[in-house]
Amino acid sequence: MSRPAAERREDLVALYRRARGCTACPLSESRIQVVFGHGNADADLAFVGEAPGFHEDQQGVPFVGRAGQLLDELLAENGLEREDVFIMNVLKCRPPENRDPQPEEIETCRPYLDAQVELIEPRVICTLGNFATKLLTLSSRGITQVHGRPQAQTIGGRSLRIYPLFHPAAALRTPRVKEQLREDFSRLPALLAEAVEPSPALTVPAPGAGSPLEDPPAVDQLGLFG
């Protein structure tokens, strides 16, 4: 049974505070900021990318560079905004020179991702690119084989649907991939509507609106809308 949204939101903020001080792997030595995630703490739809890049490391917010602009564009084309979804990455710290995540880094960071899914309770997760897709589908099949094909999975104790998509960064490099990403994205609203069962609206108090939080600036950076 789902817990009240306000309780889950407070636990999500507590998880963010723990992640912000994490030193469990060497990436903590080179990062500027932990990029925990950003968006609606009670979202039905979430996106999981690979790892923060330069701009994300600077701002502490995922997908704020050119790939993020394309993601925002695709959301808008399908009647969605960042305020409607939650966006996160497999890794919460930027790998040096934007290199690929290493297996030990993924393993170390995985509990944060599982806990985020458990607390946000999304019905659909879009995996962006190979690393997120292989991790969350428990498969070695690459994104070119599985993109646009919903899969049932259990993550963080939650039964949900995984919807693999090409990473926006790959779409920026290859026009054909961009066209395919746009086509796959266009089927997302119908998938989301199918996955979401009608339920009473859950409200989440905004920072400063009677919420017993100790450091509102950190919550503002996290960007828990709604």
Buried (B, 14 or more C-beta within 10 A) or exposed (E): EEEEBBEBBBBBBEBBBEBBEBEBBBBBEEBBBBBBBBBBBBBBBBBBBBBBBEBBBBBBBBBBBEBBEBBBEBBEEBEBEBEBBBBBBBBBBBBEEEEEBBEEBBEBBBEBBBBBBBBBBBBBBBBBBBBBBBBBBEBEEEBEEBBBEBBEBEBBEBEBBBBBBBBBBBBBEEEEBBEBBBEBBEEBEEBBEEBEEEEEEBEBBBBEEEBEBEEEEBBEBBBBBB
